[in-house]
Amino acid sequence: MSSNGRSSGVGAGGAGAVYGLGFIGALVYYWQEAEGFWWYLWAIVEAFLWPAFLVYDLLKYISA
């Protein structure tokens, strides 16, 4: 922690890099599945929200 009581953020870039690579991969995947303007727009939304879909499906699988 720095002198003002806040974290310096050193070492926090790894998670952002993983999310960024996941976003690019998800965007490519969902973009290939899209067939029209609204589907392409939805592909971008899904690429941002892929971690939420992943956790939801994982919890649904575990509870079943």
Long-range contacts (C-beta under 8 A, 24 or more apart in sequence): 19-51, 22-50, 22-51, 23-47, 23-48, 23-50, 26-50
